[in-house]
Amino acid sequence: MALPYAHESSLAALPAEVAHELMDTAQRLEAVLGDTYHPGGINMGLNLGKAAGAGVQGHLHLHILPRWTGDTNFMTVVGETRVLPEDLETTWQRVRENFLNSTK
């Protein structure tokens, strides 16, 4: 997830320099996730407003999710649960280290 310090509920409300920094961070995270996990693709998206699924009203954030062909299965579709290939602490450490070492 990438999020600005500015508390705004829409991309249009962000000052240009903040919006640019958000996109710069998204570019950097795309590269870091690619180098770290070698996904087949990456989903990026903003949920703006309650009707769009925004969980934190008044503050936007950008979801960045690595994806692989066939990464949906019966657990997600039928069981309504997620299976994680590594614990989130390990993911945090790997992504953080590679992000801090990136130069974008």
matplotlib code that plots the C-alpha trace (Angstrom):
import matplotlib.pyplot as plt

x = [0.0, 1.2, -0.4, 0.3, 0.5, -2.1, -5.6, -7.7, -10.5, -9.9, -7.0, -8.3, -8.0, -4.3, -1.8, 0.1, 3.4, 1.7, 0.0, 3.4, 5.1, 2.4, 3.0, 6.8, 6.3, 4.0, 6.6, 9.3, 7.1, 6.3, 10.0, 10.6, 7.8, 9.0, 12.6, 11.5, 8.7, 8.8, 5.0, 3.3, 1.5, 0.6, -2.8, -2.9, -6.0, -7.6, -11.0, -12.4, -15.5, -17.5, -19.5, -16.2, -15.0, -12.8, -12.1, -10.7, -13.0, -11.3, -7.9, -6.9, -4.3, -3.1, -3.3, -0.4, -0.8, 1.5, -0.4, 0.5, -1.4, -3.7, -3.4, -7.1, -8.3, -11.2, -10.0, -10.5, -13.5, -15.5, -14.0, -13.8, -10.4, -6.9, -3.8, -0.6, 2.7, 4.7, 3.9, 3.3, 6.3, 8.6, 6.9, 7.3, 11.0, 11.8, 9.8, 11.1, 14.8, 14.5, 12.5, 15.2, 17.9, 16.1, 17.2, 14.2]
y = [0.0, 3.5, 6.4, 10.1, 12.0, 14.4, 13.5, 13.8, 11.6, 12.1, 12.0, 15.3, 17.0, 16.1, 18.9, 18.1, 17.6, 15.0, 13.2, 13.1, 11.7, 9.0, 8.0, 8.0, 5.7, 3.4, 3.2, 2.3, -0.3, -1.8, -2.3, -3.6, -6.1, -7.3, -7.8, -9.4, -11.7, -11.9, -11.7, -12.2, -8.9, -6.2, -4.8, -1.2, 0.7, 3.4, 2.9, 6.4, 6.8, 4.3, 3.0, 2.1, 0.1, 2.8, 1.5, 4.7, 7.7, 10.9, 9.4, 7.8, 5.1, 3.1, -0.7, -2.5, -6.2, -8.7, -11.3, -14.6, -16.6, -19.0, -17.3, -17.7, -21.1, -22.7, -21.4, -17.8, -18.3, -20.9, -20.8, -17.0, -17.2, -16.3, -18.5, -16.6, -18.2, -16.5, -14.7, -11.0, -10.1, -11.8, -10.0, -6.6, -7.2, -8.3, -5.4, -2.8, -3.8, -3.8, -0.5, 1.2, -0.2, 0.9, 4.0, 5.0]
z = [0.0, -0.8, 1.0, 1.3, 4.6, 3.2, 4.4, 1.3, 0.1, -3.6, -6.0, -7.5, -4.1, -3.6, -4.3, -7.5, -5.8, -3.4, -6.3, -8.1, -5.0, -4.7, -8.3, -7.9, -4.9, -6.9, -9.6, -7.1, -5.4, -8.8, -9.4, -5.8, -6.0, -9.4, -8.2, -4.9, -6.0, -9.9, -10.3, -13.6, -13.2, -10.6, -9.7, -8.6, -7.5, -5.4, -3.7, -3.4, -1.2, 0.8, -2.2, -3.9, -0.8, 0.9, 4.4, 5.8, 5.0, 4.2, 3.4, 0.1, -0.4, -3.3, -3.2, -5.0, -5.3, -7.1, -9.1, -10.8, -13.4, -11.6, -8.2, -7.5, -6.3, -4.4, -1.1, -2.2, -4.4, -2.4, 1.0, 1.2, 2.8, 1.7, 1.7, 2.2, 0.9, 3.6, 6.9, 6.7, 8.9, 6.3, 3.5, 5.3, 6.0, 2.4, 0.7, 3.2, 2.7, -1.1, -1.0, 1.1, -1.2, -4.4, -6.2, -8.4]

ax = plt.figure().add_subplot(projection="3d")
ax.plot(x, y, z, "-o")
ax.set_aspect("equal")
plt.show()
